[in-house]
Amino acid sequence: MKSLIISIVMTAFIASDGRLYAQETDDHRAIRAVIDREQNANDSGDGQALLDVHTEDFIAVWARHYDGKTDWLQSRPRYTYDDIKKHVSSEDWAGRSAILDDEIVDFKHTWEVVHIAIDEDDAVAVSQMEHARNDTTAGLRVTNGWTSLWMLKKVKGQWKFNAAIGPLKSYHEEQPLPKE
């Protein structure tokens, strides 16, 4: 009987695609929205939206990878709020809008929030990001993906990124482009 119950529970979990959103609160949904807003701002070139989702003391820390493993001893600061502000203030910054509009490159950017934990006005979120594009010179479809850890703070009722660490995991794949 115990095996039957475990089988039913596991079947239901797998059938639900392994996600348990039933316990999501308004804060969970707000954090998902912050990540969506940040990614969409990068894609569309909305610098103000990008700044609005980060605290002014934001810092991103990046780690190197060797042979598919993260080397945290080689981690380093990657960028700060001030770096983002300088970047998006540049006259020629348009986010990823140009590459997204290029039908030959066929750039695709996807992301998914795979974990959120909240403790009052502090939270962590883990996201899986992926960029895929055609490298027409090499005749390849190139896909890069990575997992990031985001730290968030609730500031005046709004969730904002306070820090980021990544990539926790990363991958790179190349597939030949179909012949026309």
C-alpha positions in Angstrom: 0.0 0.0 0.0 2.8 2.4 0.9 4.4 1.8 -2.5 1.1 2.5 -4.2 0.8 5.9 -2.5 4.4 6.8 -3.3 3.8 5.8 -6.9 0.6 7.9 -7.2 2.3 11.0 -5.6 5.4 10.7 -7.9 3.1 10.2 -11.0 1.2 13.3 -10.0 4.4 15.3 -9.4 5.9 14.3 -12.8 2.6 14.9 -14.6 2.5 18.4 -13.1 5.9 19.1 -14.8 7.6 19.0 -11.4 6.6 22.5 -10.3 4.6 23.3 -7.2 3.2 26.8 -7.7 0.4 26.2 -5.3 2.4 27.7 -2.5 3.3 30.8 -4.4 2.5 34.1 -2.7 2.2 37.6 -4.1 5.9 38.0 -3.3 6.8 35.0 -5.3 4.8 36.3 -8.3 6.4 39.8 -7.8 9.9 38.3 -7.8 9.1 36.4 -11.0 7.9 39.7 -12.5 11.1 41.5 -11.5 13.2 38.8 -13.3 10.9 39.0 -16.4 11.2 42.8 -16.3 15.0 42.7 -16.1 15.3 40.3 -19.0 12.7 42.1 -21.2 14.5 45.4 -20.5 17.8 43.9 -21.7 16.1 42.6 -24.8 14.2 45.8 -25.6 16.8 48.3 -24.6 14.7 49.9 -21.8 17.5 51.3 -19.6 15.2 52.9 -17.0 13.4 49.6 -16.4 16.8 47.9 -16.0 17.9 50.4 -13.4 14.6 50.3 -11.6 14.9 46.6 -10.8 18.4 46.9 -9.1 19.3 48.5 -5.8 22.0 51.2 -6.0 24.5 48.9 -4.2 23.9 46.0 -6.6 26.9 43.8 -7.4 27.2 40.8 -9.7 29.9 38.3 -9.0 30.9 35.9 -11.8 32.9 32.7 -11.5 35.1 31.0 -14.2 34.5 27.5 -15.4 37.1 24.9 -16.2 36.3 21.5 -17.7 32.6 22.2 -17.0 33.1 22.9 -13.3 32.7 26.2 -11.5 35.9 27.5 -10.0 34.7 29.7 -7.1 38.3 30.5 -6.2 38.5 32.4 -9.4 35.3 34.4 -8.9 35.4 38.1 -9.3 33.1 41.2 -9.3 31.6 41.5 -12.8 29.5 44.6 -12.7 27.7 47.0 -10.3 24.6 49.3 -10.5 27.0 52.1 -11.6 28.2 49.9 -14.4 24.7 49.2 -15.5 23.8 52.9 -15.4 26.9 53.9 -17.5 26.1 51.1 -20.0 22.4 52.0 -20.5 23.2 55.7 -20.7 25.4 55.2 -23.7 23.9 56.7 -26.8 24.3 53.5 -28.8 22.9 51.1 -26.2 19.8 49.4 -27.5 19.8 46.2 -25.5 19.5 43.1 -27.6 16.9 44.7 -29.9 19.1 44.7 -33.0 20.1 41.1 -32.7 16.5 40.1 -31.9 15.3 41.7 -35.1 17.9 39.9 -37.3 16.0 37.0 -38.9 19.2 35.4 -40.2 20.8 35.3 -36.8 17.5 34.0 -35.3 18.5 35.0 -31.8 16.3 33.4 -29.1 16.5 34.3 -25.4 14.7 32.3 -22.9 14.7 32.2 -19.1 12.9 30.4 -16.3 12.8 30.9 -12.6 13.4 27.5 -11.0 13.6 28.4 -7.3 12.5 31.3 -5.0 13.0 31.4 -1.2 11.7 34.4 0.8 12.6 35.5 4.3 10.6 38.7 5.1 12.2 41.4 3.0 15.0 39.3 1.6 14.9 36.6 -1.0 16.9 34.4 -3.3 15.9 33.3 -6.7 17.6 30.9 -9.1 17.1 31.3 -12.8 18.0 29.3 -15.9 18.9 31.5 -18.9 19.6 30.5 -22.5 20.7 32.3 -25.6 20.6 30.6 -29.0 21.7 32.1 -32.3 22.9 31.2 -35.8 26.6 31.5 -36.5 26.2 31.7 -40.3 30.0 31.9 -40.9 30.6 28.6 -39.1 27.2 27.1 -40.2 26.2 26.4 -36.6 23.3 27.0 -34.2 25.1 28.0 -31.0 23.4 27.7 -27.6 24.8 29.0 -24.3 22.9 28.5 -21.1 23.6 29.2 -17.4 22.1 29.2 -14.0 22.3 32.3 -11.9 21.6 33.0 -8.2 19.9 36.3 -7.5 19.6 38.0 -4.1 16.7 40.4 -3.8 15.6 43.0 -1.2 12.2 44.5 -0.8 12.7 48.3 -1.0 9.6 50.5 -0.2 7.4 47.6 -1.1 9.1 46.7 -4.4 11.4 43.7 -4.9 14.8 44.7 -6.4 18.0 42.8 -7.2 20.7 43.4 -4.6 23.3 41.0 -5.9 23.8 38.1 -8.3 26.2 35.2 -8.4 26.8 33.0 -11.4 27.0 31.0 -13.3 26.3 28.2 -10.9 26.2 25.9 -14.0 26.7 26.6 -17.6 26.7 24.8 -21.0 27.6 25.5 -24.6 26.2 23.5 -27.5 26.7 23.7 -31.2 24.5 22.0 -33.9 25.0 22.3 -37.7 22.5 24.6 -39.3 20.0 22.8 -41.6 21.0 22.8 -45.3 18.6 24.9 -47.4 
